């Protein structure tokens, strides 16, 4: 049995402790989850079960978790009960959980019964352009509820890793051979599409997902139609490169608006297209993005496997910035697995490799610089500091270095930096500094619709709620107000 899988309580010997204590112990000790990780799993299982209220997916916030674990809310709604049951979490007393045996624990992320849309991803699709057009058309037409039902599950373990290993070990994927009319697109038009893909990527870097996501999906749908035509080899490769980049941007924006399973499908599209374009460095970049998503979802073992695949794919054909970025993802996974020595080794390798970066790096990796390295490393040290507060100083030093080096206009990254530094200040007991930095973080947060930013802000709020210091009262009140404001989703 997986050591991280929840073991159902024996109904004949029900734990008599208050539910708030049992829930907090299960989250922190049994599962080893932060509040943000708990919320990611809650959202995933709500989508998997199809739990909606007034056409919106049932959600929980960091404040909900705090109220449950503080005893302020001794009972829960039936929908919340079903979601927590699927997660394997303890429930309030006097309500029996769904009966399970120790031989069949509820997994955290599972492969569901295969849908027709998922079946298209088995092996390598013969006509990837058809599949891209099919998915993007549905994405453009469906509302959030129906889109969540179309792709309800994030693939992990064998269903994901076996598939990727087959794809990556196969010969280079050929472009679609179609005996059709001559191409309707030339080098100038391809160049314009490549520039458009860069603009969309910059949107994501600056603001996150939100209202811009549909524009990216629409552009991806248009380019997929062009793939139906016969093209000279060099134009075909460049078109697949555009599809790869647009698909990855769509993945990042979908993730940033809470569509985790949809995001993963776009990552898969990006990987297909990058391999067809014969771009192993970008293929590695896509795998690294998929690994980061699994890290957010609490699956560091699978994430590390993806990073290893990415490093193998990029071996000898990637620039120093790409190699350094892969080392930071490796360090992230190792840190999440409690492997501190491995984390230190991978971080040092990332720093050493980045010193060799030069001016001709691909445009899609130019976001990764010394600020990004410091910010990522500081975030990992901050996670350690929640259990070992002595690491808060190291986390604060790294995050401060990231803030000082961060380029202007990177709103999402800047917001995450500031929130992380405020968390470190709270852990260190510097409440005045935490209030000052927290308010700066909120100023930036209000300019972005990123779900990732809101999740981390919820974690800061949860930490602040546990500290009964009057100095934090105004910060707590403002965080509650910001988190209560709906973010743009599509």
DOVEX-401927 format. One line per field, with one value per residue (C-alpha): residue number from 1; residue in three letters; x negated, y, z negated. Coordinates in steps of 0.1 Angstrom, whole numbers, padded with zeros to 4 digits. Layout:
<recs>
n: (NUM | ...)
res: (ALA | ...)
east: (X | ...)
north: (Y | ...)
up: (Z | ...)
</recs>
This chain:
<recs>
n: (1 | 2 | 3 | 4 | 5 | 6 | 7 | 8 | 9 | 10 | 11 | 12 | 13 | 14 | 15 | 16 | 17 | 18 | 19 | 20 | 21 | 22 | 23 | 24 | 25 | 26 | 27 | 28 | 29 | 30 | 31 | 32 | 33 | 34 | 35 | 36 | 37 | 38 | 39 | 40 | 41 | 42 | 43 | 44 | 45 | 46 | 47 | 48 | 49 | 50 | 51 | 52 | 53 | 54 | 55 | 56 | 57 | 58 | 59 | 60 | 61 | 62 | 63 | 64 | 65 | 66 | 67 | 68 | 69 | 70 | 71 | 72 | 73 | 74 | 75 | 76 | 77 | 78 | 79 | 80 | 81 | 82 | 83 | 84 | 85 | 86 | 87 | 88 | 89 | 90 | 91 | 92 | 93 | 94 | 95 | 96 | 97 | 98 | 99 | 100 | 101 | 102 | 103 | 104 | 105 | 106 | 107 | 108 | 109 | 110 | 111 | 112 | 113 | 114 | 115 | 116 | 117 | 118 | 119 | 120 | 121 | 122 | 123 | 124 | 125 | 126 | 127 | 128 | 129 | 130 | 131 | 132 | 133 | 134 | 135 | 136 | 137 | 138 | 139 | 140 | 141 | 142 | 143 | 144 | 145 | 146 | 147 | 148 | 149 | 150 | 151 | 152 | 153 | 154 | 155 | 156 | 157 | 158 | 159 | 160 | 161 | 162 | 163 | 164 | 165 | 166 | 167 | 168 | 169 | 170 | 171 | 172 | 173 | 174 | 175 | 176 | 177 | 178 | 179 | 180 | 181 | 182 | 183 | 184 | 185 | 186 | 187 | 188 | 189 | 190 | 191 | 192 | 193 | 194 | 195 | 196 | 197 | 198 | 199 | 200 | 201 | 202 | 203 | 204 | 205 | 206 | 207 | 208 | 209 | 210 | 211 | 212 | 213 | 214 | 215 | 216 | 217 | 218 | 219 | 220 | 221 | 222 | 223 | 224 | 225 | 226 | 227 | 228 | 229 | 230 | 231 | 232 | 233 | 234 | 235 | 236 | 237 | 238 | 239 | 240 | 241 | 242 | 243 | 244 | 245 | 246 | 247 | 248 | 249 | 250 | 251 | 252 | 253 | 254 | 255 | 256 | 257 | 258 | 259 | 260 | 261 | 262 | 263 | 264 | 265 | 266 | 267 | 268 | 269 | 270 | 271 | 272 | 273 | 274 | 275 | 276 | 277 | 278 | 279 | 280 | 281 | 282 | 283 | 284 | 285 | 286 | 287 | 288 | 289 | 290 | 291 | 292 | 293 | 294 | 295 | 296 | 297 | 298 | 299 | 300 | 301 | 302 | 303 | 304 | 305 | 306 | 307 | 308 | 309 | 310 | 311 | 312 | 313 | 314 | 315 | 316 | 317 | 318 | 319 | 320 | 321 | 322 | 323 | 324 | 325 | 326 | 327 | 328 | 329 | 330 | 331 | 332 | 333 | 334 | 335 | 336 | 337 | 338 | 339 | 340 | 341 | 342 | 343 | 344 | 345 | 346 | 347 | 348 | 349 | 350 | 351 | 352 | 353 | 354 | 355 | 356 | 357 | 358 | 359 | 360 | 361 | 362 | 363 | 364 | 365 | 366 | 367 | 368 | 369 | 370 | 371 | 372 | 373 | 374 | 375 | 376 | 377 | 378 | 379 | 380 | 381 | 382 | 383 | 384 | 385 | 386 | 387 | 388 | 389 | 390 | 391 | 392 | 393 | 394 | 395 | 396 | 397 | 398 | 399 | 400 | 401 | 402 | 403 | 404 | 405 | 406 | 407 | 408 | 409 | 410 | 411 | 412 | 413 | 414 | 415 | 416 | 417 | 418 | 419 | 420 | 421 | 422 | 423 | 424 | 425 | 426 | 427 | 428 | 429 | 430 | 431 | 432 | 433 | 434 | 435 | 436 | 437 | 438 | 439 | 440 | 441 | 442 | 443 | 444 | 445 | 446 | 447 | 448 | 449 | 450 | 451 | 452 | 453 | 454 | 455 | 456 | 457 | 458 | 459 | 460 | 461 | 462 | 463 | 464 | 465 | 466 | 467 | 468 | 469 | 470 | 471 | 472 | 473 | 474 | 475 | 476 | 477 | 478 | 479 | 480 | 481 | 482 | 483 | 484 | 485 | 486 | 487 | 488 | 489 | 490)
res: (UNK | UNK | UNK | UNK | UNK | UNK | UNK | UNK | UNK | UNK | UNK | UNK | UNK | UNK | UNK | UNK | UNK | UNK | UNK | UNK | UNK | UNK | UNK | UNK | UNK | UNK | UNK | UNK | UNK | UNK | UNK | UNK | UNK | UNK | UNK | UNK | UNK | UNK | UNK | UNK | UNK | UNK | UNK | UNK | UNK | UNK | UNK | UNK | UNK | UNK | UNK | UNK | UNK | UNK | UNK | UNK | UNK | UNK | UNK | UNK | UNK | UNK | UNK | UNK | UNK | UNK | UNK | UNK | UNK | UNK | UNK | UNK | UNK | UNK | UNK | UNK | UNK | UNK | UNK | UNK | UNK | UNK | UNK | UNK | UNK | UNK | UNK | UNK | UNK | UNK | UNK | UNK | UNK | UNK | UNK | UNK | UNK | UNK | UNK | UNK | UNK | UNK | UNK | UNK | UNK | UNK | UNK | UNK | UNK | UNK | UNK | UNK | UNK | UNK | UNK | UNK | UNK | UNK | UNK | UNK | UNK | UNK | UNK | UNK | UNK | UNK | UNK | UNK | UNK | UNK | UNK | UNK | UNK | UNK | UNK | UNK | UNK | UNK | UNK | UNK | UNK | UNK | UNK | UNK | UNK | UNK | UNK | UNK | UNK | UNK | UNK | UNK | UNK | UNK | UNK | UNK | UNK | UNK | UNK | UNK | UNK | UNK | UNK | UNK | UNK | UNK | UNK | UNK | UNK | UNK | UNK | UNK | UNK | UNK | UNK | UNK | UNK | UNK | UNK | UNK | UNK | UNK | UNK | UNK | UNK | UNK | UNK | UNK | UNK | UNK | UNK | UNK | UNK | UNK | UNK | UNK | UNK | UNK | UNK | UNK | UNK | UNK | UNK | UNK | UNK | UNK | UNK | UNK | UNK | UNK | UNK | UNK | UNK | UNK | UNK | UNK | UNK | UNK | UNK | UNK | UNK | UNK | UNK | UNK | UNK | UNK | UNK | UNK | UNK | UNK | UNK | UNK | UNK | UNK | UNK | UNK | UNK | UNK | UNK | UNK | UNK | UNK | UNK | UNK | UNK | UNK | UNK | UNK | UNK | UNK | UNK | UNK | UNK | UNK | UNK | UNK | UNK | UNK | UNK | UNK | UNK | UNK | UNK | UNK | UNK | UNK | UNK | UNK | UNK | UNK | UNK | UNK | UNK | UNK | UNK | UNK | UNK | UNK | UNK | UNK | UNK | UNK | UNK | UNK | UNK | UNK | UNK | UNK | UNK | UNK | UNK | UNK | UNK | UNK | UNK | UNK | UNK | UNK | UNK | UNK | UNK | UNK | UNK | UNK | UNK | UNK | UNK | UNK | UNK | UNK | UNK | UNK | UNK | UNK | UNK | UNK | UNK | UNK | UNK | UNK | UNK | UNK | UNK | UNK | UNK | UNK | UNK | UNK | UNK | UNK | UNK | UNK | UNK | UNK | UNK | UNK | UNK | UNK | UNK | UNK | UNK | UNK | UNK | UNK | UNK | UNK | UNK | UNK | UNK | UNK | UNK | UNK | UNK | UNK | UNK | UNK | UNK | UNK | UNK | UNK | UNK | UNK | UNK | UNK | UNK | UNK | UNK | UNK | UNK | UNK | UNK | UNK | UNK | UNK | UNK | UNK | UNK | UNK | UNK | UNK | UNK | UNK | UNK | UNK | UNK | UNK | UNK | UNK | UNK | UNK | UNK | UNK | UNK | UNK | UNK | UNK | UNK | UNK | UNK | UNK | UNK | UNK | UNK | UNK | UNK | UNK | UNK | UNK | UNK | UNK | UNK | UNK | UNK | UNK | UNK | UNK | UNK | UNK | UNK | UNK | UNK | UNK | UNK | UNK | UNK | UNK | UNK | UNK | UNK | UNK | UNK | UNK | UNK | UNK | UNK | UNK | UNK | UNK | UNK | UNK | UNK | UNK | UNK | UNK | UNK | UNK | UNK | UNK | UNK | UNK | UNK | UNK | UNK | UNK | UNK | UNK | UNK | UNK | UNK | UNK | UNK | UNK | UNK | UNK | UNK | UNK | UNK | UNK | UNK | UNK | UNK | UNK | UNK | UNK | UNK | UNK | UNK | UNK | UNK | UNK | UNK | UNK | UNK | UNK | UNK | UNK | UNK | UNK | UNK | UNK)
east: (0000 | -0012 | -0026 | -0008 | 0026 | 0051 | 0060 | 0098 | 0107 | 0122 | 0159 | 0161 | 0135 | 0143 | 0118 | 0136 | 0115 | 0130 | 0132 | 0111 | 0082 | 0085 | 0087 | 0056 | 0036 | 0046 | 0037 | 0004 | -0009 | 0007 | 0006 | -0021 | -0001 | -0001 | 0032 | 0027 | 0020 | 0051 | 0071 | 0056 | 0068 | 0102 | 0107 | 0095 | 0119 | 0148 | 0143 | 0138 | 0171 | 0190 | 0199 | 0214 | 0235 | 0253 | 0231 | 0199 | 0176 | 0178 | 0147 | 0130 | 0108 | 0080 | 0104 | 0127 | 0098 | 0090 | 0126 | 0128 | 0095 | 0102 | 0136 | 0155 | 0175 | 0184 | 0206 | 0202 | 0225 | 0233 | 0213 | 0183 | 0187 | 0187 | 0155 | 0137 | 0148 | 0133 | 0101 | 0100 | 0102 | 0118 | 0154 | 0174 | 0185 | 0218 | 0217 | 0205 | 0180 | 0183 | 0173 | 0140 | 0116 | 0079 | 0072 | 0088 | 0079 | 0091 | 0062 | 0054 | 0052 | 0065 | 0070 | 0108 | 0128 | 0115 | 0136 | 0136 | 0116 | 0090 | 0088 | 0075 | 0043 | 0034 | 0002 | -0006 | 0024 | 0020 | 0036 | 0027 | 0040 | 0075 | 0073 | 0060 | 0089 | 0114 | 0103 | 0099 | 0133 | 0149 | 0129 | 0142 | 0178 | 0182 | 0188 | 0166 | 0188 | 0190 | 0153 | 0145 | 0166 | 0148 | 0114 | 0121 | 0089 | 0052 | 0033 | 0005 | -0016 | -0015 | 0013 | -0009 | -0045 | -0041 | -0025 | -0052 | -0080 | -0064 | -0062 | -0097 | -0113 | -0095 | -0112 | -0106 | -0070 | -0063 | -0042 | -0009 | -0012 | 0018 | 0022 | 0040 | 0038 | 0006 | -0001 | 0018 | -0009 | -0044 | -0074 | -0060 | -0028 | -0046 | -0068 | -0037 | -0022 | -0055 | -0054 | -0017 | -0027 | -0054 | -0028 | -0005 | -0034 | -0042 | -0006 | -0009 | -0042 | -0029 | 0007 | 0015 | 0046 | 0080 | 0098 | 0068 | 0070 | 0098 | 0078 | 0049 | 0073 | 0088 | 0054 | 0044 | 0076 | 0068 | 0033 | 0045 | 0065 | 0033 | 0018 | 0044 | 0026 | -0005 | -0036 | -0072 | -0092 | -0107 | -0073 | -0057 | -0083 | -0078 | -0040 | -0043 | -0066 | -0039 | -0014 | -0038 | -0042 | -0006 | 0004 | -0021 | -0008 | 0028 | 0017 | 0002 | 0033 | 0057 | 0038 | 0038 | 0076 | 0081 | 0086 | 0059 | 0069 | 0075 | 0041 | 0025 | 0041 | 0027 | -0007 | -0004 | 0005 | -0026 | -0048 | -0034 | -0040 | -0074 | -0086 | -0071 | -0090 | -0122 | -0127 | -0140 | -0148 | -0112 | -0100 | -0121 | -0106 | -0070 | -0079 | -0093 | -0060 | -0041 | -0064 | -0057 | -0020 | -0023 | -0045 | -0016 | 0007 | -0014 | -0030 | -0067 | -0077 | -0059 | -0073 | -0108 | -0103 | -0091 | -0122 | -0144 | -0127 | -0131 | -0169 | -0173 | -0153 | -0174 | -0208 | -0233 | -0207 | -0197 | -0211 | -0225 | -0193 | -0172 | -0195 | -0196 | -0158 | -0156 | -0179 | -0156 | -0126 | -0147 | -0156 | -0119 | -0109 | -0137 | -0128 | -0092 | -0104 | -0124 | -0158 | -0177 | -0211 | -0198 | -0180 | -0213 | -0232 | -0206 | -0204 | -0241 | -0241 | -0214 | -0235 | -0267 | -0249 | -0232 | -0265 | -0271 | -0239 | -0245 | -0225 | -0212 | -0189 | -0155 | -0128 | -0106 | -0133 | -0142 | -0118 | -0142 | -0170 | -0187 | -0155 | -0135 | -0162 | -0162 | -0124 | -0120 | -0147 | -0133 | -0098 | -0112 | -0131 | -0098 | -0080 | -0107 | -0104 | -0068 | -0081 | -0116 | -0113 | -0150 | -0150 | -0128 | -0159 | -0174 | -0140 | -0137 | -0172 | -0165 | -0131 | -0146 | -0173 | -0145 | -0126 | -0157 | -0165 | -0130 | -0123 | -0095 | -0061 | -0063 | -0031 | -0024 | -0060 | -0063 | -0031 | -0043 | -0076 | -0060 | -0035 | -0063 | -0084 | -0054 | -0050 | -0087 | -0083 | -0053 | -0073 | -0101 | -0077 | -0082 | -0046 | -0051 | -0073 | -0048 | -0021 | -0041 | -0051 | -0017 | -0001 | -0026 | -0017 | 0020 | 0014 | -0002 | 0023 | 0052 | 0036 | 0036 | 0062 | 0038 | 0053 | 0017 | 0014 | 0047 | 0039 | 0006 | 0024 | 0049 | 0020 | 0006 | 0041 | 0043 | 0010 | 0020 | 0053 | 0034 | 0015 | 0037 | 0016 | 0035 | 0007 | 0020 | 0057 | 0057 | 0038 | 0061 | 0091 | 0077 | 0067 | 0103 | 0116 | 0093 | 0099 | 0137 | 0134 | 0141 | 0111 | 0115 | 0117 | 0120)
north: (0000 | 0035 | 0051 | 0083 | 0067 | 0074 | 0044 | 0045 | 0045 | 0014 | 0022 | 0000 | 0020 | 0055 | 0082 | 0102 | 0133 | 0165 | 0165 | 0196 | 0178 | 0147 | 0166 | 0188 | 0157 | 0138 | 0167 | 0177 | 0144 | 0116 | 0133 | 0159 | 0185 | 0223 | 0240 | 0249 | 0213 | 0202 | 0227 | 0215 | 0179 | 0192 | 0209 | 0179 | 0155 | 0180 | 0179 | 0142 | 0136 | 0163 | 0183 | 0216 | 0243 | 0268 | 0257 | 0263 | 0237 | 0233 | 0250 | 0254 | 0282 | 0285 | 0302 | 0271 | 0249 | 0271 | 0271 | 0233 | 0228 | 0254 | 0239 | 0270 | 0249 | 0216 | 0204 | 0204 | 0204 | 0171 | 0179 | 0188 | 0155 | 0135 | 0153 | 0147 | 0111 | 0107 | 0123 | 0098 | 0126 | 0122 | 0134 | 0150 | 0125 | 0105 | 0103 | 0071 | 0073 | 0054 | 0018 | 0007 | -0021 | -0017 | -0035 | -0007 | 0027 | 0058 | 0070 | 0107 | 0109 | 0081 | 0071 | 0072 | 0050 | 0061 | 0085 | 0087 | 0119 | 0103 | 0073 | 0094 | 0100 | 0063 | 0058 | 0085 | 0098 | 0093 | 0126 | 0149 | 0180 | 0165 | 0159 | 0194 | 0209 | 0186 | 0196 | 0233 | 0235 | 0219 | 0242 | 0273 | 0261 | 0245 | 0263 | 0256 | 0229 | 0209 | 0214 | 0200 | 0169 | 0165 | 0161 | 0154 | 0137 | 0145 | 0114 | 0102 | 0071 | 0044 | 0059 | 0090 | 0078 | 0047 | 0067 | 0094 | 0068 | 0052 | 0085 | 0096 | 0063 | 0062 | 0076 | 0112 | 0118 | 0126 | 0156 | 0147 | 0136 | 0148 | 0148 | 0181 | 0215 | 0234 | 0252 | 0285 | 0298 | 0311 | 0322 | 0356 | 0342 | 0316 | 0344 | 0363 | 0333 | 0328 | 0364 | 0360 | 0329 | 0350 | 0377 | 0352 | 0337 | 0372 | 0377 | 0346 | 0356 | 0390 | 0383 | 0346 | 0331 | 0347 | 0364 | 0359 | 0321 | 0318 | 0340 | 0315 | 0286 | 0303 | 0309 | 0273 | 0262 | 0283 | 0270 | 0234 | 0239 | 0249 | 0216 | 0199 | 0212 | 0199 | 0220 | 0220 | 0203 | 0235 | 0253 | 0222 | 0221 | 0257 | 0254 | 0225 | 0247 | 0273 | 0247 | 0234 | 0269 | 0279 | 0245 | 0250 | 0286 | 0272 | 0246 | 0272 | 0295 | 0266 | 0256 | 0292 | 0293 | 0261 | 0236 | 0212 | 0182 | 0204 | 0219 | 0185 | 0176 | 0208 | 0199 | 0165 | 0184 | 0206 | 0176 | 0159 | 0191 | 0198 | 0163 | 0166 | 0199 | 0181 | 0204 | 0183 | 0213 | 0225 | 0190 | 0190 | 0223 | 0209 | 0179 | 0202 | 0221 | 0189 | 0180 | 0214 | 0208 | 0174 | 0190 | 0215 | 0185 | 0167 | 0140 | 0146 | 0110 | 0112 | 0148 | 0135 | 0108 | 0135 | 0157 | 0127 | 0121 | 0158 | 0157 | 0127 | 0144 | 0176 | 0159 | 0176 | 0197 | 0223 | 0257 | 0264 | 0282 | 0251 | 0227 | 0250 | 0252 | 0214 | 0212 | 0235 | 0212 | 0183 | 0201 | 0210 | 0173 | 0161 | 0188 | 0177 | 0141 | 0152 | 0145 | 0176 | 0165 | 0159 | 0193 | 0210 | 0191 | 0199 | 0236 | 0240 | 0224 | 0249 | 0278 | 0266 | 0259 | 0293 | 0311 | 0297 | 0312 | 0336 | 0359 | 0335 | 0315 | 0306 | 0332 | 0308 | 0302 | 0339 | 0342 | 0319 | 0340 | 0344 | 0359 | 0328 | 0305 | 0324 | 0326 | 0288 | 0279 | 0303 | 0287 | 0253 | 0265 | 0282 | 0248 | 0233 | 0263 | 0254 | 0223 | 0236 | 0273 | 0278 | 0277 | 0308 | 0330 | 0312 | 0313 | 0351 | 0357 | 0338 | 0354 | 0389 | 0382 | 0372 | 0404 | 0425 | 0408 | 0404 | 0422 | 0447 | 0435 | 0400 | 0404 | 0368 | 0360 | 0392 | 0385 | 0350 | 0364 | 0390 | 0365 | 0341 | 0367 | 0377 | 0340 | 0338 | 0370 | 0354 | 0323 | 0344 | 0363 | 0397 | 0407 | 0443 | 0433 | 0406 | 0432 | 0457 | 0430 | 0414 | 0446 | 0451 | 0415 | 0423 | 0454 | 0432 | 0403 | 0427 | 0432 | 0395 | 0368 | 0340 | 0310 | 0301 | 0335 | 0332 | 0297 | 0309 | 0340 | 0316 | 0298 | 0331 | 0339 | 0305 | 0311 | 0346 | 0333 | 0310 | 0339 | 0359 | 0390 | 0423 | 0436 | 0413 | 0423 | 0447 | 0423 | 0395 | 0417 | 0428 | 0393 | 0381 | 0408 | 0401 | 0364 | 0369 | 0388 | 0365 | 0362 | 0361 | 0325 | 0325)
up: (0000 | 0008 | -0023 | -0014 | -0008 | -0036 | -0057 | -0065 | -0101 | -0116 | -0120 | -0151 | -0169 | -0157 | -0169 | -0196 | -0192 | -0178 | -0140 | -0138 | -0155 | -0134 | -0101 | -0109 | -0120 | -0088 | -0066 | -0082 | -0096 | -0076 | -0042 | -0048 | -0029 | -0031 | -0030 | 0007 | 0016 | -0003 | 0017 | 0050 | 0041 | 0030 | 0063 | 0083 | 0065 | 0068 | 0106 | 0107 | 0088 | 0108 | 0077 | 0089 | 0073 | 0096 | 0125 | 0106 | 0093 | 0055 | 0041 | 0007 | -0004 | -0029 | -0053 | -0050 | -0060 | -0089 | -0101 | -0098 | -0117 | -0144 | -0152 | -0141 | -0116 | -0133 | -0104 | -0066 | -0035 | -0019 | 0012 | -0009 | -0028 | 0005 | 0017 | -0016 | -0016 | 0019 | 0006 | -0023 | -0049 | -0084 | -0086 | -0115 | -0141 | -0139 | -0101 | -0086 | -0057 | -0025 | -0033 | -0020 | -0028 | -0036 | -0003 | 0017 | 0003 | 0021 | 0042 | 0043 | 0081 | 0103 | 0139 | 0144 | 0168 | 0202 | 0222 | 0259 | 0258 | 0235 | 0258 | 0286 | 0265 | 0264 | 0283 | 0309 | 0328 | 0365 | 0372 | 0343 | 0362 | 0361 | 0324 | 0317 | 0337 | 0319 | 0284 | 0291 | 0307 | 0277 | 0254 | 0273 | 0272 | 0238 | 0205 | 0175 | 0161 | 0194 | 0200 | 0166 | 0174 | 0207 | 0190 | 0154 | 0143 | 0141 | 0153 | 0130 | 0125 | 0151 | 0173 | 0178 | 0175 | 0196 | 0223 | 0223 | 0224 | 0254 | 0272 | 0263 | 0273 | 0306 | 0338 | 0345 | 0353 | 0390 | 0400 | 0416 | 0452 | 0471 | 0509 | 0510 | 0527 | 0524 | 0491 | 0485 | 0462 | 0468 | 0448 | 0440 | 0426 | 0406 | 0391 | 0381 | 0364 | 0345 | 0333 | 0322 | 0302 | 0285 | 0277 | 0261 | 0240 | 0228 | 0217 | 0196 | 0181 | 0171 | 0160 | 0158 | 0174 | 0171 | 0200 | 0224 | 0224 | 0250 | 0274 | 0272 | 0277 | 0307 | 0323 | 0317 | 0334 | 0364 | 0367 | 0364 | 0395 | 0414 | 0404 | 0426 | 0457 | 0474 | 0466 | 0475 | 0447 | 0432 | 0431 | 0416 | 0389 | 0381 | 0380 | 0356 | 0335 | 0333 | 0323 | 0296 | 0282 | 0283 | 0267 | 0239 | 0233 | 0233 | 0208 | 0184 | 0187 | 0182 | 0151 | 0139 | 0142 | 0123 | 0152 | 0141 | 0163 | 0194 | 0188 | 0189 | 0222 | 0237 | 0224 | 0242 | 0274 | 0270 | 0265 | 0297 | 0317 | 0303 | 0313 | 0347 | 0351 | 0340 | 0311 | 0282 | 0260 | 0262 | 0256 | 0224 | 0215 | 0219 | 0197 | 0171 | 0171 | 0166 | 0137 | 0121 | 0123 | 0106 | 0079 | 0072 | 0070 | 0045 | 0067 | 0064 | 0073 | 0107 | 0112 | 0107 | 0133 | 0158 | 0150 | 0157 | 0190 | 0198 | 0190 | 0212 | 0240 | 0238 | 0234 | 0256 | 0274 | 0248 | 0238 | 0203 | 0193 | 0202 | 0184 | 0153 | 0153 | 0154 | 0124 | 0104 | 0112 | 0101 | 0068 | 0063 | 0066 | 0043 | 0017 | 0017 | 0012 | -0019 | -0001 | -0014 | -0001 | 0033 | 0032 | 0024 | 0051 | 0078 | 0067 | 0069 | 0104 | 0115 | 0102 | 0119 | 0152 | 0153 | 0152 | 0187 | 0202 | 0231 | 0253 | 0279 | 0256 | 0271 | 0265 | 0246 | 0218 | 0214 | 0185 | 0166 | 0150 | 0117 | 0102 | 0112 | 0098 | 0065 | 0063 | 0070 | 0044 | 0018 | 0023 | 0015 | -0016 | -0027 | -0025 | -0047 | -0071 | -0079 | -0097 | -0105 | -0113 | -0113 | -0075 | -0073 | -0072 | -0043 | -0025 | -0031 | -0018 | 0014 | 0020 | 0013 | 0039 | 0064 | 0057 | 0063 | 0095 | 0109 | 0142 | 0143 | 0156 | 0142 | 0121 | 0113 | 0103 | 0083 | 0064 | 0055 | 0044 | 0021 | 0006 | -0001 | -0018 | -0039 | -0049 | -0059 | -0080 | -0098 | -0105 | -0119 | -0141 | -0125 | -0123 | -0114 | -0084 | -0074 | -0074 | -0053 | -0027 | -0028 | -0017 | 0011 | 0022 | 0022 | 0043 | 0070 | 0065 | 0073 | 0108 | 0118 | 0121 | 0114 | 0094 | 0084 | 0067 | 0050 | 0037 | 0022 | 0008 | -0009 | -0025 | -0038 | -0052 | -0069 | -0086 | -0097 | -0111 | -0134 | -0149 | -0173 | -0170 | -0168 | -0145 | -0118 | -0121 | -0092 | -0069 | -0077 | -0069 | -0036 | -0026 | -0033 | -0011 | 0018 | 0017 | 0016 | 0049 | 0079 | 0103 | 0140 | 0152 | 0190)
</recs>
